[in-house]
């Protein structure tokens, strides 16, 4: 149940994009210790963000078929246990990044954590139709984290990688929202634009390619 709170399947793309940026940054294989510590630290912070997202959305999750079986709405884990778990693994991940990788990577991970777990979940999520766009910014930070972990600086390449992830997020989540439209409407969440959803999915897909 604690693993489900962390949403490991959603963390895998972070591993892929962060490590890809690291390989590109050094034009070869990055130091394995730095690679693994970045993925472990960043993965823990991502898991903490997901856990706090589940914590804040626990009442909302009871209203959606897709989410009502999660540990919190199903009552298998108490809210205070989820909150403690999320804060502890988040702090551990930031310590690993700051102590064993570098400060810029830890700072970017902290920004991603605050942005998703608090700003997006508690406020921006409820501002359609651009909630999908602003939410995609979190995934866009992972190549930046991977890049600075091995270079200590930013460059155009990781920013372009971030742009690819952000643009990919739009057709991905809008398509999901179309598929789960009734579920989202029942929960009171507007994930789709008021008009032209199909056109926006097609346009963003073309832009992505």
N, C-alpha and C positions, 0 to 999 in steps of 0.2 A: 504493500500500500504506500509506503514512503517512496518507493521507486516510481510508482504511478504518479505521485505528486510532482516528482521531478521531471516527468514527461521525457524519458530518454530518447524516444524517436524524434522529438523535435530538437534535441541537442546534437544529434548526428550531423545535420547540415552545418551547424556551427563548427564542428570538428573539421569537416571537409573544407569549408571556406577559409578558416583560419590557417590550416596547415598548407593549403594551396598557396596562400599569400606568402607564407614563410619560405616555401620552395622557390617561388618566383623572386622573392627579395634577395636571396643569396645565389640565384641562378644555379642551383644544385641542391644538395641535401643539407639542411640546417643542422646544427649540433643537436644530437638526439636528446640530450638532457633538456635543452631549451624547448625543443618540440614537445616532449612529453609533459614537462611542467606547465607549459602554456596551455596545452589541451586539458590537463587535469584542473588547473586553476580556473581557466575559462569555463570548463564544463561545470564545475561546482557553482560558479556564479550564475551560469545559465539555469542550472537546476534550482538554485535559490529563487531566481526570478519567476520561474514556472510555479514553484511552490507557493510563493506569496500571491501570485495571480489566482491560484486555486483558493487560497485563504480569503482573499477579498471577494471573489466571485462565488463563494460557497452557497449563498442564498439564490443567486441567479442560476447556478448549475442545477438546482432542484427543479427548475421550470423547463429544462431542455432534455429531450430524450437522449441526445448524444452524450450528455454530461452527468445525468442524475445518478449514474452508477459509480462516479468517482468517489474516492475514500471519504472526503468531507461531507458531501450531501448524503451519502449512504450511511454516515454515522460510524464508520469503522475507525476513524481517527478524529480526535477532538481538535477544535480550532486552535487552542493554545499549543497543542503538540505540533501542529503543522507550522504555526508561526515560529516557534522555537527552532524547529528543524531548519526552516528556510533561512533564518537569520544566522544560525551557527554555520551551515555549509557555505553561505555567502561570505561570511567573514573569513572562513578558512580558505576559500578560493582567492580572495583578495590578498590575504597574507602570502599565499604561495606565489602569486604573480608579483607582488611588491617586493618580497624578500628574495626570491630565487630567479625571477625573470628580469623585470625592470619596472620602474615607476610609471612610465607612460602607458604601458600595457595595463597596469592595475588601475590607473585613472580612467582609461577608456572603458574598462570592464565595469567600474563603479558607476560611470555615467549610464551605461547600458542597463545596469541593474535598477537604478533609480528611475530611469526613463520608462522602462517597461513595467516594473512592479508597482510603481506609484503613479507617475504622470499618465501613462497610457491606460492602465487598468482602472484607475479611479476617475479619470476625467476624459481623456482624449478618445477613449473607446466609444463614448456616447455621442460623438460628434460626426454623424454621417454626412456625406458619403466618403469623406477623406480620412476617416478613422483607419482604413486599411493602409493608406499611404503613410500616415504618421507612424503607424505601428510597424511598418516595414523598416523604419530607420534603425530599429534594434538589430535586426539581422544584418543590416548594412555595416554595422560597426565591427563585426567579427573579422573581416579581412584587414581592417585597420589595426586591430589588436595583434593579429598574427604578424603583420608587417613590422610594426614598431618593436615587437618582441625580439627581433633579430637585427634591426637596423637603428633603433632609438630615434627614428624620424619618420615623418610621413612623406609621401611622394604621390605623383599622379596615378601610378598604377593601382595602388589599393583603393584610391577614390573611385576609379573606373570600375573596379571589382564591386565596390559598394553599390554603385549605380546599377550594375547588372542585377544584383540581388534585390534592390528596391523595385526595379521595374518588373522583375519576375514575380514579385509578391502580389502585384495588382491583379493580373489575370488568374493567378493561383487562388487567391482568397475570394475574389468576386465569383469565380466559378463554383467554389465551395459554398458560398453564400446562396447562389442560385439553387444548388442541389439541396441545401438545408434551409430553404427559404421559410417554410412553415414553422420549423423549429425556432429559428431566430425571431420570427414575428411573434410567436407565442411567448417568447422570453422578453419581448419588448426591445430588442436590439435591431437597429437599422444598419445593416451592413452594405446595402446596395444603393447606388445612386437613384435619385427620384425618377430619372428617365435615361434612356440610352445605355443601359447596362451592357447589352450585347456589343454595341458599337465600341464602348470603352474597353471591353475585354479584347476585342479584335485589334483595336488600335494599340493597346499596350503590348499585346503579343507581337505585333509587327515591329514596334519600337524595340522590344527585347531582342528580336532576331537581328 
